[in-house]
Amino acid sequence: MKEILVLSGKGGTGKTTITASLALLAQNSVLADCDVDASDLHLLVSPNVQESHDFWSGVTAKVDPKKCTGCGTCAELCRFEAVSMGEKAYIDHFSCEGCTVCAHFCPEDAIELEPNLSGEWYISETKYGAMVHARLHVGEENSGKLVSLVKRESRELAEEIGAKWIIVDGPPGIGCPVISSFSGADLVLAVTEPTSSGLQDLKRLIKLAYHFKTDVCVCINKWDLNESFCNEIEVYLEDNEIPLVAKIPFDKAAVDSLVAGKPLLEYTTGLAADAIRKMWPRIEAMLLS
């Protein structure tokens, strides 16, 4: 069983479009959507939810109005301005970071810490294979815990059904969620665009992959929109001996496929789809070598 982690230095590079297309090409795979802040892989693969589970993370402070005397100690100590004072203290759930300071210093023991329901995670079936995905509630923090849970469940599911591949749609950037997504990955497919910021984001992402000793290859999406920057990226990859597995041209059909809610390779046989189709054997060869 091999795991492919699809990442990008920022959102909007085409990461999810490529992930959905790889899901169509790879036989006997499990999909994992680790972009839990703004999950959208489900929009292209139409999962049929089989299991739904609550995700609990951290704590939230809650005032017991019967004990609260309105002394204002909690409001003075709260660094996040989550406490407002009236006759009694009131804690804003969206602003509370669960740091526990208010509960610790309340002279009346009027503040309780309750487990925080942060979101849900799911096990689903799609026409391209089983899928593990999740959804954070509005305003909830993504520390990487939910990403780790999705990765763990997808791995257990893959072992259970004997899947050959795990294809992970990772979070954008290089923060905690991305770091969590590296666990167990055999190969990172870094998706970038031919822009100055695209190259800088790519360099940071590759540096992170090197830190975790994970093999990395690169795909340049919409390469023909800026050929000079595309050439600059290619020079950087060649100088650092990083495989370039695909140059995907701009194709309006990619946008149309999103509107239709289908993976690009299922929607069209155009230039972009053809480039992705040719990319898969190269990725497979790297994983099996």
Helices and strands as residue ranges (DSSP letters): E 2-8, H 15-25, E 29-33, H 42-45, E 48-63, H 73-77, E 83-85, E 89-91, H 101-105, E 111-126, E 129-136, H 145-161, E 165-172, H 176-181, E 187-192, H 196-211, E 215-221, G 223-225, H 227-239, E 244-248, H 252-260, H 264-267, H 271-288
